[in-house]
Amino acid sequence: MAKRCEVCGKGPQTGNAVSHSHVLTKRRWLPNLQSVRANVNGTVKKIRVCTRCLKGGKIQRAI
């Protein structure tokens, strides 16, 4: 399953983990995705949404 928000498209970011001796190794920052039941085009669907979209009210939650 892709680690991508279905509303805004936010996905993983890459960069370096820096140790105390400044040795660089690759690492990933993953978005905080939550599975929620939402109204999508009038039907209830389970989608994966980042918390920024949830807090911003970009989706309509299903009861």
N, C-alpha and C positions, 0 to 999 in steps of 0.2 A: 504494500500500500504506500502510495506516495506521501511524503511528508510535506504537503502543500495545502494551504488554505484554499477552499473551494470558492470563497467570495473574493478575496483580494489577490490571491495567487502568491502570497508570501511563502518562501521556501527556505531551505537550509542555506546558511552563510558559511564560508570557509575562511580559515586564517591559521595562525600559528599559536600553539601552546608554548609559552616561554618558561623554561625551567630557571632555577636559581643561578645556574651556571650559564644561562642565556643560550642553551641549546634549543633550537626551534624544531618542533614536530607539528605536522598538520593536524588540525582538529576541525570539528564542525559545531556550529551553534544552530540548534533546531528550534523551529517556532513552537510556541505553546499551543498545540492543537487539541481541541475538545470535540468529541462526537456529540452532536445535538440533533434533536428532532426539530425540523423547521418546515414552515410552509413555503414550498417552492412551486410557483405557478399554480397555486390553489390545491396542491396535493402535499401530504405530509411525507417528508423524506428525511433520512438520516444522513447528515453531511458532517464533514470535518472542518471546523472553523477555528481560526486563531482567536485568542482572547481579546485582541484589540478590536476585531470586528464584533465580537459579542458585546463588549463594553460600549462600543460606538453605536450600537443599535442598528447595524447594517443588515441584520436578518430578523425575520419574524418567527419567534419560537412557537412551536406547537404545544398545545396543552396535553 
